[in-house]
Amino acid sequence: MSSIRIKEFEVPTGVIVEVADIITSKNLENRITGIDEDQTLVFIEVRYDKNESDQKNAIHEIYDAINEYDDEDNDEDK
C-alpha cells in the first residue's frame, strides 16, 4: 500500500511566497494546477509521504500559513 498522498491547496496570492518557502525547504513534489478567475488564489498540488514526519509537518505548516493569512484578512475586513 502506497503511503504517498496528494493534497490540493487553494493558496491566496498574499501568502504564496511563504507557502513556496515551506514546499521548497522540505523538497516536496508539487505542481501548480491553476488559478481562480479573480487571480487571488493559486491552486497547488503537493505530494507527500504520510510516513515521513517532516513532510507531514510541512503539510500542517502550509495549512497554518493559509489559515493565519485568512484570519488576518478577515480581521482587516472588520
C-alpha positions as CSV (number, residue, x, y, z in Angstrom):
1,M,0.0,0.0,0.0
2,S,1.4,3.4,-1.0
3,S,2.0,6.0,1.7
4,I,2.2,8.8,-0.9
5,R,-0.7,11.3,-0.6
6,I,-1.7,14.3,-2.6
7,K,-3.2,17.5,-1.1
8,E,-4.5,20.3,-3.1
9,F,-4.3,23.8,-1.6
10,E,-6.0,27.0,-2.5
11,V,-3.3,29.5,-1.7
12,P,-4.1,33.2,-1.5
13,T,-1.6,35.2,-3.5
14,G,-0.7,37.2,-0.4
15,V,0.8,34.1,1.2
16,I,2.2,32.3,-1.8
17,V,5.8,33.2,-1.0
18,E,5.6,31.7,2.5
19,V,3.9,28.5,1.2
20,A,6.5,28.2,-1.6
21,D,9.2,28.5,1.0
22,I,7.7,25.6,3.0
23,I,7.4,23.5,-0.1
24,T,10.9,24.1,-1.3
25,S,12.6,23.8,2.1
26,K,11.0,20.3,2.6
27,N,11.7,19.3,-1.0
28,L,8.0,18.4,-1.5
29,E,7.0,17.4,-5.0
30,N,4.4,19.9,-6.2
31,R,2.7,21.4,-9.2
32,I,0.6,24.5,-9.9
33,T,-2.8,23.3,-11.3
34,G,-4.4,26.7,-11.9
35,I,-5.7,30.0,-10.6
36,D,-9.1,31.3,-9.9
37,E,-10.7,33.8,-12.3
38,D,-10.1,36.7,-10.0
39,Q,-6.4,35.7,-9.8
40,T,-6.5,35.8,-6.0
41,L,-5.9,32.1,-5.4
42,V,-3.3,29.7,-6.8
43,F,-4.2,26.0,-6.8
44,I,-1.2,23.8,-5.8
45,E,-1.0,20.1,-5.5
46,V,1.6,18.8,-3.1
47,R,2.7,15.1,-2.9
48,Y,4.0,13.9,0.4
49,D,4.8,10.6,2.2
50,K,2.5,10.2,5.1
51,N,5.1,8.1,6.9
52,E,7.7,11.0,6.8
53,S,7.1,13.2,9.8
54,D,9.0,16.2,8.2
55,Q,6.7,16.0,5.2
56,K,3.5,15.6,7.2
57,N,4.6,18.6,9.4
58,A,5.2,20.7,6.2
59,I,1.6,20.0,5.2
60,H,0.4,21.3,8.5
61,E,2.7,24.3,8.2
62,I,1.0,25.1,4.8
63,Y,-2.5,24.8,6.3
64,D,-1.4,27.0,9.2
65,A,0.1,29.7,6.9
66,I,-3.1,29.8,4.8
67,N,-5.4,29.9,7.9
68,E,-3.3,32.6,9.6
69,Y,-3.4,34.7,6.4
70,D,-7.2,34.2,6.1
71,D,-7.6,35.2,9.7
72,E,-5.6,38.3,9.2
73,D,-7.5,39.2,6.1
74,N,-10.8,38.7,7.9
75,D,-9.7,41.0,10.7
76,E,-8.9,43.7,8.2
77,D,-12.4,43.4,6.7
78,K,-14.0,44.3,10.0
